[in-house]
Amino acid sequence: MIELLAFVAMAVACFFAPVLLMQIPRLKSQLAAKLAENGKQPRAWSRRLTGAGAIAASPLYGYAFPLAAIPAAVMVFVKPIAGWPGRTKPIVWWSLAGIAAMVIGAKYQQQEISGNILHYAAMALFVTAAVKMTNGQSSAAQLLGWASMGSALFFVIFHPANTDTFEHLWKYGVGPYVAIVAVWFFCSLSGRRALPMLALFVVGCASLILGFRSHGLVCFIVVVVLLVRGDTRSAAAKLFKGIIAGGALYGLSQVLPAAIENGLFGEAVRLRTMSQLGEDGPALLAGRVEPPLSIAAIWERPWFGWGNLNAIDNHTISNGAEIAYSLGMVPEDYMRLWVRADGRVSVHSLLGEGWVEGGIVAAILPLLLIGLFATAILKANGNWAPLVILISIQGIWDVFFSTWAYNRALTLALSAVLAAWAIAHKPEDSRAMTHVDLTTGQPVRVVPQAAAR
């Protein structure tokens, strides 16, 4: 099957190669003009410096704060270019409230203070700084693009744990950043959605072949959403497209696991998937079997939490096991992931970790992020819609099913600011164009006469 896929890819490449070669001069001129325009935008230097700082972790605070925290800290004391977009200030305040909740909860219950307070602090810092560095979707996308390139370079240069092979490097490091950079690049060059969608399809296939199923599913969902989105305004057409989207997403959830199980993406991918999933595990939680433990721990102490994940007792773990059994899981599927070899308890969820450790107050931040990203998916329009929808769907997945890792706070913070600018963007503004006055270096809006009337 791998040989067949390689043959098909080669045939497609040979077919489109002449067309692509003919487009290289035009793409080069477009890219040069775009880079010149970006360089004239206000505070472009701060966005580039932040992206460069994402390459390395700070010596003192490790993965929570990359060196990008240095320019970010400077920008905190600068006035915003265009004010605070809606929904960003609550993220900052609830990040700080979550820190207080986790510290107070740990002290009151005589537990060790969780290191997650550093990631909450990083969220507050980077959201504040990103607001000061940007004035709309274009500058926010540029900031996220530079930071994504820096984050990917970190994994390529330093090779942290679990990135010993290319498959692991893609899954635990560069995969999501490659998707972000590719979509940002094509959205910058053209307003057409075909190129970003093609890039997402290619990256999604690569993720599936390399064993990164969740990311492959995210890429395909974005493609489906973009296919059914458009300028349709009638209620009937929107309902029809919504039904198509729901059916397509349901098909993905059913067809993809079946295709993997049948060896469509290769025997290695099939064996890896089946070993992670187990014979009776739920397909949509492949590789993520910690939610039952999160539910049991939150149900036991919903208001003030446990103070620390390692404080979860055996009784609660047993209750989580009952929930897992009801979902068809068997002990070898989940116990080794709930309690790691070093005795550390894991729920592998930003929402779960915050709620378990700091109670409902610490859970407000991830819940705000979910609401912000969900709203952005519905309201994103215009040239940057593919990127906004991508980072929103990826953000929701990460909040539910990922844990804090290198630059996770940075990426989520910059994604949140981009999503906020997308929500604040008015549909009628898409008829106006922005260019840079080369004499003054300031962005100038040009509104077509029809739109002005």
Phi, psi and chi 1 to 4 in degrees:
 res  aa     phi    psi   chi1   chi2   chi3   chi4
   1 MET       -  -39.9 -178.1   55.4   64.4      -
   2 ILE   -61.7  -40.0  -64.3  -64.0      -      -
   3 GLU   -63.7  -38.7  -69.6   77.4    4.4      -
   4 LEU   -65.2  -44.6  176.7   59.4      -      -
   5 LEU   -61.8  -40.3  -69.9  174.9      -      -
   6 ALA   -63.5  -39.8      -      -      -      -
   7 PHE   -64.2  -44.3  175.1   78.0      -      -
   8 VAL   -62.3  -44.2  172.4      -      -      -
   9 ALA   -62.1  -39.8      -      -      -      -
  10 MET   -65.9  -40.0 -175.4  177.6  -62.4      -
  11 ALA   -64.5  -43.9      -      -      -      -
  12 VAL   -63.0  -42.2  172.7      -      -      -
  13 ALA   -62.6  -42.2      -      -      -      -
  14 CYS   -65.2  -34.6  -68.0      -      -      -
  15 PHE   -69.9  -42.1  179.1   78.5      -      -
  16 PHE   -92.7   -8.8  -75.1  103.8      -      -
  17 ALA   -56.9  -47.8      -      -      -      -
  18 PRO   -60.6  -40.1  -23.5   35.0      -      -
  19 VAL   -63.6  -43.7  179.2      -      -      -
  20 LEU   -65.6  -40.2  -67.0  175.1      -      -
  21 LEU   -62.2  -37.3  -69.9  174.4      -      -
  22 MET   -67.9  -24.5  -66.5  174.9   60.6      -
  23 GLN   -88.3   -9.1  -63.5  -63.4  -40.3      -
  24 ILE   -59.1  -46.5  -72.9  178.6      -      -
  25 PRO   -59.7  -41.6  -24.7   35.6      -      -
  26 ARG   -65.9  -41.7 -177.1  177.5   64.0   85.3
  27 LEU   -65.1  -37.3  -68.5  176.6      -      -
  28 LYS   -64.0  -43.1  -73.8  177.9   62.5  177.7
  29 SER   -66.3  -39.4   61.9      -      -      -
  30 GLN   -64.3  -42.1  -75.1 -176.7  -16.2      -
  31 LEU   -65.9  -41.8 -179.3   58.9      -      -
  32 ALA   -63.0  -42.4      -      -      -      -
  33 ALA   -64.6  -38.8      -      -      -      -
  34 LYS   -67.5  -41.2 -169.2   64.5 -179.1  179.9
  35 LEU   -64.3  -39.1  -69.7  175.0      -      -
  36 ALA   -64.9  -39.8      -      -      -      -
  37 GLU   -66.3  -43.1  178.6 -178.0  -23.9      -
  38 ASN   -62.9  -36.4  -70.5  -21.2      -      -
  39 GLY   -66.3  -23.8      -      -      -      -
  40 LYS   -87.5  -11.5  -62.9  -69.2 -174.4  178.5
  41 GLN   -70.0  150.8  -71.1 -177.5   -3.2      -
  42 PRO   -59.5  134.9  -21.9   31.8      -      -
  43 ARG    59.1   30.8  -61.2  176.9 -173.9  172.2
  44 ALA   -62.7  -31.6      -      -      -      -
  45 TRP   -60.6  -38.2   63.3  -90.2      -      -
  46 SER   -68.0  -33.9   64.6      -      -      -
  47 ARG   -70.3  -40.8  -63.3 -170.8  -74.6  -85.6
  48 ARG   -66.6  -40.7  -68.0 -165.5  179.2   99.0
  49 LEU   -65.2  -38.2 -165.6   58.1      -      -
  50 THR   -64.4  -42.0  -59.0      -      -      -
  51 GLY   -61.8  -41.0      -      -      -      -
  52 ALA   -65.7  -35.8      -      -      -      -
  53 GLY   -69.7  -17.2      -      -      -      -
  54 ALA   -73.9   -8.5      -      -      -      -
  55 ILE   -70.7  -29.4  -64.6  177.4      -      -
  56 ALA  -132.3  146.5      -      -      -      -
  57 ALA   -81.3  150.3      -      -      -      -
  58 SER   -72.2  144.3   61.6      -      -      -
  59 PRO   -64.0  -28.6  -15.3   26.1      -      -
  60 LEU   -89.1  -43.6 -173.9   59.1      -      -
  61 TYR  -110.6    5.5  -63.6  109.4      -      -
  62 GLY    61.4 -135.1      -      -      -      -
  63 TYR   -71.3  -20.2  -72.9  179.6      -      -
  64 ALA   -69.3  -39.6      -      -      -      -
  65 PHE  -123.7  105.0  -71.8   94.8      -      -
  66 PRO   -73.8  178.2   28.5  -34.6      -      -
  67 LEU   -64.4  -15.1  -66.4 -178.9      -      -
  68 ALA   -60.7  -17.3      -      -      -      -
  69 ALA   -65.0  -23.2      -      -      -      -
  70 ILE   -67.8  -56.3  -62.3  175.1      -      -
  71 PRO   -64.5  -30.2   20.9  -32.5      -      -
  72 ALA   -64.1  -41.7      -      -      -      -
  73 ALA   -63.5  -35.1      -      -      -      -
  74 VAL   -66.8  -40.4  173.8      -      -      -
  75 MET   -71.9  -16.7  -63.2  -56.6  -63.5      -
  76 VAL   -59.0  -32.2  167.0      -      -      -
  77 PHE   -92.8   10.1  -57.9   97.6      -      -
  78 VAL  -103.6  147.6  177.9      -      -      -
  79 LYS   -70.8  145.7  -70.3 -175.9  178.6 -179.9
  80 PRO   -63.6  150.7  -17.7   29.8      -      -
  81 ILE   -71.6  -43.3  -56.1  174.4      -      -
  82 ALA  -134.2   30.3      -      -      -      -
  83 GLY    79.2 -179.0      -      -      -      -
  84 TRP   -92.6  121.5  -73.8   73.5      -      -
  85 PRO   -66.8  152.7   24.8  -31.9      -      -
  86 GLY   -57.6  148.3      -      -      -      -
  87 ARG    78.3    2.5  -60.9  171.4  173.3   84.0
  88 THR   -91.5  -39.1   49.6      -      -      -
  89 LYS   -61.3  -42.3  -77.7 -173.5  177.8 -179.3
  90 PRO   -58.9  -33.4  -26.9   35.8      -      -
  91 ILE   -62.8  -42.7  -67.4  177.8      -      -
  92 VAL   -63.9  -49.1  174.8      -      -      -
  93 TRP   -66.6  -39.2  -68.9  118.0      -      -
  94 TRP   -76.8  -21.2  -77.7  106.3      -      -
  95 SER   -64.5  -45.4  -62.8      -      -      -
  96 LEU   -66.8  -38.3  -60.2  176.6      -      -
  97 ALA   -65.1  -36.3      -      -      -      -
  98 GLY   -64.5  -38.5      -      -      -      -
  99 ILE   -59.9  -47.3  -65.0  173.0      -      -
 100 ALA   -61.1  -41.8      -      -      -      -
 101 ALA   -63.9  -42.0      -      -      -      -
 102 MET   -69.1  -38.3  -74.6 -170.5  -78.5      -
 103 VAL   -67.9  -47.1  170.6      -      -      -
 104 ILE   -64.8  -42.6  -66.1  172.7      -      -
 105 GLY   -62.3  -41.5      -      -      -      -
 106 ALA   -67.6  -43.2      -      -      -      -
 107 LYS   -64.6  -43.4  -70.2  -67.0 -175.2 -180.0
 108 TYR   -64.8  -36.6  178.0   75.0      -      -
 109 GLN   -97.0    9.0  -59.6  180.0   73.6      -
 110 GLN    57.0   47.2  -61.7 -178.4  -14.0      -
 111 GLN  -115.6  159.7  -61.9  -66.9  -28.7      -
 112 GLU   -68.7  135.6 -178.8 -179.2   -2.7      -
 113 ILE   -66.2  131.6  -63.0  175.9      -      -
 114 SER   -69.6  142.2  171.5      -      -      -
 115 GLY   -69.1   -8.2      -      -      -      -
 116 ASN   -66.6  -15.8  -75.3  -18.5      -      -
 117 ILE   -62.4  -28.5   62.5  172.1      -      -
 118 LEU   -67.0  -38.1  -66.1  176.4      -      -
 119 HIS   -70.4  -36.2  -63.5  -76.4      -      -
 120 TYR   -64.2  -40.3  -87.5   60.6      -      -
 121 ALA   -65.1  -38.5      -      -      -      -
 122 ALA   -64.5  -38.0      -      -      -      -
 123 MET   -59.5  -46.9  -77.3  -67.4  -58.3      -
 124 ALA   -61.3  -43.8      -      -      -      -
 125 LEU   -65.4  -50.2  170.9   63.7      -      -
 126 PHE   -73.9  -30.8  -72.2  123.2      -      -
 127 VAL   -66.0  -45.2  167.4      -      -      -
 128 THR   -60.6  -47.5  -57.6      -      -      -
 129 ALA   -65.2  -39.8      -      -      -      -
 130 ALA   -64.3  -36.4      -      -      -      -
 131 VAL   -62.7  -40.2  169.6      -      -      -
 132 LYS   -71.8  -22.0  -53.2  -62.6 -177.2   67.4
 133 MET   -92.0  -12.2  -64.2 -179.6 -169.1      -
 134 THR  -125.7  160.3   60.4      -      -      -
 135 ASN  -136.6   15.4   60.0   -7.7      -      -
 136 GLY   166.3 -171.3      -      -      -      -
 137 GLN   -65.0  -39.6  -66.8 -177.2   86.9      -
 138 SER   -63.1  -48.8  178.6      -      -      -
 139 SER   -70.2  -34.7   55.4      -      -      -
 140 ALA   -67.9  -38.2      -      -      -      -
 141 ALA   -65.6  -39.2      -      -      -      -
 142 GLN   -62.3  -44.1 -176.5 -169.0   51.4      -
 143 LEU   -62.1  -45.0  175.3   58.1      -      -
 144 LEU   -65.5  -37.8  178.7   60.9      -      -
 145 GLY   -64.1  -46.6      -      -      -      -
 146 TRP   -63.0  -43.9  -75.6  114.4      -      -
 147 ALA   -64.9  -34.1      -      -      -      -
 148 SER   -68.3  -39.5  -63.2      -      -      -
 149 MET   -63.9  -42.4  -76.1 -167.1  -72.9      -
 150 GLY   -62.7  -41.7      -      -      -      -
 151 SER   -64.4  -41.5  -59.8      -      -      -
 152 ALA   -63.6  -40.4      -      -      -      -
 153 LEU   -63.9  -31.7  -74.7  174.4      -      -
 154 PHE   -57.6  -47.5  164.3   80.0      -      -
 155 PHE   -68.2  -35.8  -70.3   96.8      -      -
 156 VAL   -69.6  -38.8  173.2      -      -      -
 157 ILE   -81.9  -46.7  -64.7  172.0      -      -
 158 PHE   -97.2  -18.2  -65.4  101.1      -      -
 159 HIS    47.2   68.2  -80.7  -72.0      -      -
 160 PRO   -67.4 -176.5   25.4  -33.4      -      -
 161 ALA   -56.4  147.1      -      -      -      -
 162 ASN    71.1   17.9  -62.7  -32.3      -      -
 163 THR  -124.0   38.3   57.3      -      -      -
 164 ASP   -76.4  -26.5   51.5  -28.1      -      -
 165 THR  -116.9  166.7   65.4      -      -      -
 166 PHE   -63.9  -38.8 -179.2   75.2      -      -
 167 GLU   -59.6  -45.0  -69.3 -177.4   -5.4      -
 168 HIS   -69.3  -36.5  -70.2  166.5      -      -
 169 LEU   -61.6  -40.6  177.3   65.2      -      -
 170 TRP   -69.2  -44.5 -178.2  -89.7      -      -
 171 LYS   -73.3  -44.3 -178.4  174.1 -177.8  178.7
 172 TYR   -99.3    4.8  -60.5  109.6      -      -
 173 GLY  -139.5  -82.9      -      -      -      -
 174 VAL   -88.7  -17.3  -56.6      -      -      -
 175 GLY   -50.0  -59.9      -      -      -      -
 176 PRO   -61.0  -34.4  -23.5   34.3      -      -
 177 TYR   -70.8  -34.9  -62.6  118.1      -      -
 178 VAL   -61.3  -43.1  169.8      -      -      -
 179 ALA   -62.5  -44.2      -      -      -      -
 180 ILE   -63.2  -47.5  -68.6  174.2      -      -
 181 VAL   -64.2  -41.1  172.1      -      -      -
 182 ALA   -63.3  -46.5      -      -      -      -
 183 VAL   -67.2  -40.5  174.8      -      -      -
 184 TRP   -59.6  -43.6  168.9   55.9      -      -
 185 PHE   -61.7  -48.6  175.9   77.5      -      -
 186 PHE   -72.7  -32.6  -72.7  119.1      -      -
 187 CYS   -67.1  -31.9  -73.5      -      -      -
 188 SER   -68.4  -35.4  -61.3      -      -      -
 189 LEU   -79.9  -34.8  -72.4 -178.7      -      -
 190 SER  -149.9  151.7  172.1      -      -      -
 191 GLY   -84.2   -3.4      -      -      -      -
 192 ARG   -76.6  140.9  -62.1  178.8  179.7  178.1
 193 ARG   -89.7   -7.8  -63.3 -175.1  179.0 -177.9
 194 ALA   -63.6  -43.4      -      -      -      -
 195 LEU   -65.8  -48.5  -70.9  177.1      -      -
 196 PRO   -58.9  -38.4  -23.9   33.4      -      -
 197 MET   -66.4  -40.4  -69.4  167.4   60.8      -
 198 LEU   -64.3  -41.8  177.4   60.7      -      -
 199 ALA   -61.8  -41.9      -      -      -      -
 200 LEU   -65.8  -38.1  -76.5  170.6      -      -
 201 PHE   -64.5  -43.1 -179.1   77.8      -      -
 202 VAL   -65.3  -46.6  171.8      -      -      -
 203 VAL   -64.6  -38.1  173.7      -      -      -
 204 GLY   -62.6  -42.4      -      -      -      -
 205 CYS   -63.7  -41.5  -71.1      -      -      -
 206 ALA   -61.1  -40.9      -      -      -      -
 207 SER   -65.2  -40.6  -69.1      -      -      -
 208 LEU   -63.6  -44.1  -79.3 -179.6      -      -
 209 ILE   -65.9  -33.5  -67.0  172.7      -      -
 210 LEU   -89.5    8.5  -65.5  171.7      -      -
 211 GLY    86.7   10.4      -      -      -      -
 212 PHE   -99.7   71.3 -162.2  178.9      -      -
 213 ARG   -63.9  -41.6  -61.3 -179.7  -47.9  -76.4
 214 SER   -62.8  -39.9   62.8      -      -      -
 215 HIS   -70.4  -38.7 -174.8 -112.3      -      -
 216 GLY   -59.3  -42.0      -      -      -      -
 217 LEU   -65.0  -39.7 -177.4   60.7      -      -
 218 VAL   -59.8  -46.5  165.1      -      -      -
 219 CYS   -61.2  -43.0  -67.4      -      -      -
 220 PHE   -69.0  -36.2  -67.6  146.6      -      -
 221 ILE   -63.0  -41.4  -70.1  175.2      -      -
 222 VAL   -61.7  -42.4  176.6      -      -      -
 223 VAL   -60.3  -43.2  172.0      -      -      -
 224 VAL   -63.3  -44.8  170.5      -      -      -
 225 VAL   -61.2  -43.1  172.5      -      -      -
 226 LEU   -65.8  -34.2  -69.4  172.8      -      -
 227 LEU   -64.6  -37.6  -78.4  173.4      -      -
 228 VAL   -93.3   -8.8  -60.0      -      -      -
 229 ARG   -83.7  157.4  -70.5  -78.7  -61.7  -88.5
 230 GLY   179.1 -161.4      -      -      -      -
 231 ASP   -93.9   16.5  -63.2  -32.6      -      -
 232 THR   -63.1  132.3  -56.8      -      -      -
 233 ARG  -115.1  -19.1  -63.2 -173.5  178.1 -177.5
 234 SER   -72.7  144.9   66.3      -      -      -
 235 ALA   -63.6  -38.8      -      -      -      -
 236 ALA   -64.4  -42.4      -      -      -      -
 237 ALA   -66.4  -40.2      -      -      -      -
 238 LYS   -63.5  -40.7  -70.9 -178.0  178.6  179.4
 239 LEU   -64.3  -41.9  177.2   61.6      -      -
 240 PHE   -62.5  -43.8  177.2   70.9      -      -
 241 LYS   -67.3  -34.5  -73.7 -172.4  173.6 -176.6
 242 GLY   -63.9  -39.9      -      -      -      -
 243 ILE   -65.1  -42.2  -66.0  173.9      -      -
 244 ILE   -61.2  -44.1  -66.8  177.8      -      -
 245 ALA   -62.6  -44.6      -      -      -      -
 246 GLY   -61.6  -42.6      -      -      -      -
 247 GLY   -65.2  -39.3      -      -      -      -
 248 ALA   -66.1  -42.5      -      -      -      -
 249 LEU   -65.9  -39.2  -64.6 -180.0      -      -
 250 TYR   -64.4  -40.1  176.5   78.2      -      -
 251 GLY   -62.3  -40.6      -      -      -      -
 252 LEU   -61.0  -42.7  -79.1  173.9      -      -
 253 SER   -65.8  -25.2   67.3      -      -      -
 254 GLN   -97.8  -40.2  -61.0  -62.8  -43.5      -
 255 VAL   -75.1  -42.2  171.9      -      -      -
 256 LEU   -60.1  -50.6  -79.3 -180.0      -      -
 257 PRO   -59.7  -38.0  -24.3   35.0      -      -
 258 ALA   -66.4  -39.7      -      -      -      -
 259 ALA   -65.0  -40.6      -      -      -      -
 260 ILE   -65.1  -43.5  -67.3  173.2      -      -
 261 GLU   -63.0  -32.9 -175.5  176.9   -4.6      -
 262 ASN   -85.0    2.8  -68.7  -31.5      -      -
 263 GLY    83.3   18.9      -      -      -      -
 264 LEU   -62.5  -34.1  179.6   61.9      -      -
 265 PHE  -101.1   18.7  -64.8   96.4      -      -
 266 GLY   106.9  154.5      -      -      -      -
 267 GLU   -68.6  -37.1 -177.9   65.8   14.2      -
 268 ALA   -63.3  -41.9      -      -      -      -
 269 VAL   -65.2  -40.7  175.6      -      -      -
 270 ARG   -63.0  -46.8 -172.0 -171.5   72.7   82.9
 271 LEU   -64.5  -40.9  -67.2  176.3      -      -
 272 ARG   -64.6  -41.2 -171.6 -171.0  -54.1  111.8
 273 THR   -64.8  -46.2  -59.9      -      -      -
 274 MET   -67.2  -33.3  -61.2  -48.8  -64.3      -
 275 SER   -69.4  -32.9   65.8      -      -      -
 276 GLN   -80.4  -35.6  -67.7  176.6  -11.4      -
 277 LEU   -79.0  -37.9  178.1   60.4      -      -
 278 GLY    83.4  163.3      -      -      -      -
 279 GLU   -72.2  -30.1  -65.5 -178.0   -2.6      -
 280 ASP  -120.6   10.8  -59.2  -46.5      -      -
 281 GLY   -74.1  156.6      -      -      -      -
 282 PRO   -70.1  134.4   23.6  -31.6      -      -
 283 ALA   -63.1  -40.9      -      -      -      -
 284 LEU   -70.9  -12.9  -70.5  179.0      -      -
 285 LEU  -110.2   28.1  -65.3 -178.3      -      -
 286 ALA   -56.7  121.8      -      -      -      -
 287 GLY    79.5   -5.5      -      -      -      -
 288 ARG  -128.5   87.1  -71.9  -80.3   69.1   83.8
 289 VAL  -109.0   14.1  -65.8      -      -      -
 290 GLU   -83.1  -17.7  -64.2   89.5  -10.8      -
 291 PRO   -52.0  -38.2  -31.7   37.9      -      -
 292 PRO   -59.1  -37.4  -26.9   36.1      -      -
 293 LEU   -67.4  -40.7  178.3   59.0      -      -
 294 SER   -59.8  -45.0  -62.5      -      -      -
 295 ILE   -62.3  -44.4  -65.1  171.4      -      -
 296 ALA   -64.6  -42.7      -      -      -      -
 297 ALA   -68.1  -41.2      -      -      -      -
 298 ILE   -67.8  -40.2  -67.4  170.6      -      -
 299 TRP   -62.3  -35.3 -177.3  -96.3      -      -
 300 GLU   -71.2  -41.0 -172.4   73.1   20.2      -
 301 ARG  -138.8   77.6  -61.4 -175.9 -176.6  179.8
 302 PRO   -76.0  -26.5   27.7  -34.2      -      -
 303 TRP   -90.9  -45.6  -56.7  111.2      -      -
 304 PHE  -116.4   -5.3  -56.5  106.0      -      -
 305 GLY    72.8 -169.6      -      -      -      -
 306 TRP  -103.6   -8.5  -66.3   79.4      -      -
 307 GLY    86.5  -36.5      -      -      -      -
 308 ASN  -159.5  145.5 -166.4  -68.4      -      -
 309 LEU   -59.8  -36.0  -69.9  175.6      -      -
 310 ASN   -71.4   -5.8  -67.3  -30.3      -      -
 311 ALA   -83.7  -10.3      -      -      -      -
 312 ILE   -59.6  127.0  -61.1  175.8      -      -
 313 ASP   -89.8  172.9   55.3   26.5      -      -
 314 ASN   -66.1  -33.3  -68.5  -29.8      -      -
 315 HIS   -61.5  -42.7  173.6   71.3      -      -
 316 THR   -68.8  -38.0  -56.9      -      -      -
 317 ILE   -62.2  -37.8  -67.1  178.6      -      -
 318 SER   -64.6  -40.0  -62.2      -      -      -
 319 ASN   -63.6  -39.1  -68.9  -21.7      -      -
 320 GLY   -63.5  -36.1      -      -      -      -
 321 ALA   -63.4  -37.6      -      -      -      -
 322 GLU   -64.0  -40.3  -66.3 -179.1    2.9      -
 323 ILE   -63.7  -41.6  -61.6  174.5      -      -
 324 ALA   -62.0  -43.1      -      -      -      -
 325 TYR   -60.2  -39.0  -85.5  117.2      -      -
 326 SER   -65.5  -22.7   67.6      -      -      -
 327 LEU   -91.7    0.7  -65.6  174.9      -      -
 328 GLY    92.9    9.2      -      -      -      -
 329 MET   -83.5  154.0  -59.1  179.1 -170.3      -
 330 VAL  -119.5  157.6  -68.6      -      -      -
 331 PRO   -51.6  -40.4  -28.1   35.5      -      -
 332 GLU   -68.1  -14.7   53.2  -94.3   28.0      -
 333 ASP   -76.1  -34.1  -76.4  -25.7      -      -
 334 TYR  -124.2  -30.2   60.3   81.9      -      -
 335 MET   -63.1  -37.4 -165.1   56.6   69.5      -
 336 ARG   -68.9  -19.9   61.3 -176.3  175.0   83.0
 337 LEU   -93.6  -27.7  -62.9  175.7      -      -
 338 TRP   -71.2  -47.7  -69.9   11.2      -      -
 339 VAL  -117.8  109.4 -177.6      -      -      -
 340 ARG   -73.2  172.0  -57.0  -59.9  173.0   96.7
 341 ALA   -60.8  -29.0      -      -      -      -
 342 ASP   -88.4    7.7   56.8    0.6      -      -
 343 GLY    88.0    0.2      -      -      -      -
 344 ARG   -79.4  132.8  179.1  171.5   49.1   90.3
 345 VAL   -87.6  138.8  177.3      -      -      -
 346 SER  -133.5  135.8  172.1      -      -      -
 347 VAL  -112.6   -8.4  -63.4      -      -      -
 348 HIS    48.9   53.0 -145.8  -78.6      -      -
 349 SER  -159.8  128.7  165.7      -      -      -
 350 LEU   -62.0  -42.7  -57.8 -173.1      -      -
 351 LEU   -65.5  -45.5  174.6   60.1      -      -
 352 GLY   -63.6  -43.8      -      -      -      -
 353 GLU   -63.2  -45.7  -70.8 -178.8    7.0      -
 354 GLY   -62.2  -45.0      -      -      -      -
 355 TRP   -69.1  -41.4 -154.9  -30.9      -      -
 356 VAL   -66.6  -40.1  169.8      -      -      -
 357 GLU   -84.6  -39.4  -67.4 -176.8  -26.5      -
 358 GLY  -118.4    5.9      -      -      -      -
 359 GLY    76.5 -163.6      -      -      -      -
 360 ILE   -63.8  -31.9 -174.1   63.7      -      -
 361 VAL   -64.9  -43.9  173.8      -      -      -
 362 ALA   -71.5  -18.1      -      -      -      -
 363 ALA   -82.2  -13.9      -      -      -      -
 364 ILE   -62.8  -41.1  -63.3  -62.2      -      -
 365 LEU   -57.5  -56.9  169.6   62.8      -      -
 366 PRO   -61.7  -33.3   17.0  -29.7      -      -
 367 LEU   -66.7  -37.8  -69.6  174.2      -      -
 368 LEU   -62.5  -40.8  -77.9  175.3      -      -
 369 LEU   -62.9  -42.2  -69.1  174.0      -      -
 370 ILE   -60.5  -45.7  -66.7  172.1      -      -
 371 GLY   -63.8  -41.1      -      -      -      -
 372 LEU   -63.6  -47.0  172.2   64.5      -      -
 373 PHE   -67.5  -38.2  -69.8  137.8      -      -
 374 ALA   -63.6  -41.1      -      -      -      -
 375 THR   -65.0  -39.7  -55.2      -      -      -
 376 ALA   -64.7  -36.5      -      -      -      -
 377 ILE   -60.7  -39.3  -67.1  171.5      -      -
 378 LEU   -76.2  -32.6  -62.9  175.4      -      -
 379 LYS  -104.5  -10.1  -67.0 -168.9  173.9 -176.9
 380 ALA   -61.7  133.5      -      -      -      -
 381 ASN  -150.4  168.0   58.7   78.8      -      -
 382 GLY    86.9 -163.1      -      -      -      -
 383 ASN   -63.4  -33.7 -174.0   47.1      -      -
 384 TRP   -94.5    6.8  -63.6  105.5      -      -
 385 ALA   -57.1  -43.3      -      -      -      -
 386 PRO   -58.1  -42.2  -25.5   35.4      -      -
 387 LEU   -69.6  -41.3 -179.2   59.4      -      -
 388 VAL   -63.0  -44.4  172.8      -      -      -
 389 ILE   -66.2  -38.6  -65.6  172.9      -      -
 390 LEU   -61.5  -52.7  169.2   63.0      -      -
 391 ILE   -70.0  -24.1   56.0   98.2      -      -
 392 SER   -74.0  -46.5  -63.3      -      -      -
 393 ILE   -66.2  -42.4  -66.2  177.4      -      -
 394 GLN   -63.2  -38.5 -176.3   66.9   60.3      -
 395 GLY   -64.2  -42.6      -      -      -      -
 396 ILE   -63.0  -42.7  -68.5  174.7      -      -
 397 TRP   -60.5  -46.0  178.5  -86.9      -      -
 398 ASP   -63.7  -39.1  -72.8  -21.6      -      -
 399 VAL   -64.1  -37.9  170.8      -      -      -
 400 PHE   -81.2  -40.0  -85.1  118.8      -      -
 401 PHE  -127.0    5.6  -62.4  117.2      -      -
 402 SER  -117.5  161.9  -62.7      -      -      -
 403 THR  -110.4  169.7 -171.4      -      -      -
 404 TRP   -66.6  130.8  -67.0  107.8      -      -
 405 ALA  -142.7 -173.1      -      -      -      -
 406 TYR   -58.8  124.5  179.4   76.9      -      -
 407 ASN    63.5   14.5  -85.1    5.7      -      -
 408 ARG   -64.0  -43.2 -178.6   85.4   68.5 -162.4
 409 ALA   -64.5  -42.4      -      -      -      -
 410 LEU   -60.2  -48.5  173.1   63.1      -      -
 411 THR   -64.2  -44.3  -56.2      -      -      -
 412 LEU   -65.1  -38.9  -81.1  175.5      -      -
 413 ALA   -64.8  -47.0      -      -      -      -
 414 LEU   -67.2  -35.9  -57.3 -172.0      -      -
 415 SER   -64.1  -40.2  -61.7      -      -      -
 416 ALA   -63.7  -41.2      -      -      -      -
 417 VAL   -67.4  -41.3  172.5      -      -      -
 418 LEU   -61.5  -43.5  173.6   56.6      -      -
 419 ALA   -62.3  -38.6      -      -      -      -
 420 ALA   -65.4  -41.3      -      -      -      -
 421 TRP   -65.4  -35.5  -78.6  119.8      -      -
 422 ALA   -65.6  -38.9      -      -      -      -
 423 ILE   -67.6  -37.5  -65.2  171.4      -      -
 424 ALA   -73.4  -18.7      -      -      -      -
 425 HIS   -67.5  128.9  176.2   74.9      -      -
 426 LYS   -90.1  138.1  -63.7 -180.0  179.9  179.1
 427 PRO   -55.5  -36.9  -24.3   33.3      -      -
 428 GLU   -69.3  -20.0   60.9  -92.3   23.3      -
 429 ASP   -68.2  -19.6  -69.3  -16.4      -      -
 430 SER   -67.1  -15.9   61.6      -      -      -
 431 ARG   -82.0  -13.3  -65.1  173.8  -64.0  180.0
 432 ALA   -94.2  150.0      -      -      -      -
 433 MET  -114.4  152.8  -62.8  175.0  -68.6      -
 434 THR  -121.8  129.9  -58.4      -      -      -
 435 HIS  -134.8  173.8   73.4  -84.2      -      -
 436 VAL  -107.6  127.5  175.0      -      -      -
 437 ASP   -73.1  111.6 -171.0  -27.1      -      -
 438 LEU   -68.1  -17.0  -62.3 -179.9      -      -
 439 THR   -82.4  -34.9   59.7      -      -      -
 440 THR  -104.5  -19.7   63.1      -      -      -
 441 GLY    76.8   13.1      -      -      -      -
 442 GLN  -107.5  145.6  -61.9  -62.5  -39.6      -
 443 PRO   -68.6  138.4   22.7  -31.0      -      -
 444 VAL  -125.3  131.3  178.2      -      -      -
 445 ARG   -92.8  132.7  -65.8  179.9   59.5   79.1
 446 VAL  -118.2  114.8  178.6      -      -      -
 447 VAL  -101.9  122.9 -178.6      -      -      -
 448 PRO   -55.9  152.3  -23.2   32.9      -      -
 449 GLN   -60.2  -38.4 -173.3  174.4    2.5      -
 450 ALA   -64.3  -40.3      -      -      -      -
 451 ALA   -69.4  -35.0      -      -      -      -
 452 ALA   -65.6  -35.5      -      -      -      -
 453 ARG   -69.8      -  -66.6 -164.0  -61.8  -93.6
